[in-house]
Amino acid sequence: MDLNKPNGTDEFSTLGKTLCWFTKTENANKIFLVLSVFCLALFLADFTYHKHGHFHIEEIPGFYGIYGFFMFTALILVAKVLRLLIKRPENYYGSKAIDNEDYPTDQLEQGPK
């Protein structure tokens, strides 16, 4: 499946054709670049005014950007460790799993003929 050339975009609505723009790799890279520049601009704008925080550390320029980056990274790392602790094997439910049930073919709904 080639994401750079969606098949049959002629049958999509105008919104569908517009959203196909996001599936192209080079456009995703453009979006990432624009968001990165925007975040850098906001980080640099934090140096242009004086803040009055409740704690001294809040007055450091760029504190919230740096704090948010490190806390989000820590959240991902904690989630990876937590996954090791709580994950279950694929056959954890065994014969009680719904996808393990046998359905009688004569009772299944048949599509339109």
C-alpha positions in Angstrom: 0.0 0.0 0.0 1.5 3.3 -1.1 0.5 6.1 1.2 2.0 8.7 -1.1 -0.5 8.0 -3.9 -3.9 7.2 -2.5 -6.0 5.1 -4.8 -9.2 6.5 -6.3 -9.1 10.0 -4.8 -11.5 11.0 -7.5 -14.3 9.4 -5.6 -13.6 11.3 -2.4 -15.4 14.4 -1.4 -13.5 17.8 -1.3 -12.8 17.2 2.4 -11.5 13.7 1.7 -9.2 15.0 -1.0 -7.9 17.6 1.3 -7.3 15.1 4.1 -5.3 12.9 1.7 -2.7 15.6 1.7 -1.8 14.6 5.2 -1.0 11.0 4.3 2.0 12.0 2.1 5.3 11.7 3.9 6.8 14.9 2.6 3.7 16.8 3.9 4.0 15.2 7.3 7.6 16.3 7.4 6.4 19.9 6.6 3.9 19.8 9.4 6.6 18.6 11.8 8.9 21.3 10.7 6.3 24.0 11.1 5.3 22.8 14.6 9.0 22.6 15.6 9.6 26.2 14.4 6.5 27.4 16.2 7.6 25.7 19.5 11.1 27.2 19.2 9.5 30.7 18.6 7.4 30.3 21.7 10.4 29.2 23.7 12.4 32.2 22.5 9.4 34.5 23.2 9.6 33.4 26.8 12.9 35.4 27.2 11.3 38.7 26.1 9.2 39.5 29.3 9.5 39.2 33.0 7.3 36.7 34.8 6.0 36.9 38.4 5.7 33.3 39.6 4.8 31.9 42.9 8.1 30.2 43.1 11.6 31.4 42.0 12.0 28.5 39.5 8.9 29.7 37.6 10.7 33.0 36.8 13.4 31.2 34.8 12.9 31.8 31.1 11.9 28.7 29.3 11.1 26.8 32.5 7.7 25.5 31.4 8.9 24.4 28.0 11.8 22.5 29.5 9.7 21.1 32.4 7.0 20.0 30.0 9.5 18.2 27.7 11.2 16.3 30.5 7.9 15.4 32.2 6.4 14.1 28.9 9.6 12.1 28.4 9.4 10.7 31.9 5.8 9.8 31.4 6.7 7.7 28.3 9.5 6.0 30.2 7.3 5.2 33.2 4.6 3.8 30.9 7.2 1.5 29.3 8.2 0.2 32.7 4.5 -0.1 33.8 3.8 -2.1 30.7 6.3 -4.7 31.7 4.6 -5.0 35.1 1.0 -5.3 34.1 1.0 -6.9 30.6 -0.5 -10.3 30.2 0.3 -13.0 27.7 -1.6 -13.2 24.5 -3.5 -16.3 25.5 -4.3 -15.0 29.0 -8.0 -15.6 28.8 -7.6 -19.0 27.0 -10.8 -20.7 26.1 -12.9 -17.9 27.7 -11.8 -15.3 25.2 -14.5 -14.1 22.8 -12.4 -14.6 19.7 -11.9 -18.2 20.7 -15.6 -19.0 20.4 -16.9 -21.2 17.5 -19.9 -19.8 15.7 -22.3 -22.1 13.9 -22.2 -21.1 10.3 -25.9 -21.7 9.8 -26.8 -19.1 12.4 -24.6 -16.3 11.1 -26.3 -13.5 9.3 -25.7 -13.5 5.6 -25.2 -10.3 3.7 -27.5 -9.2 0.9 -27.6 -11.5 -2.1 
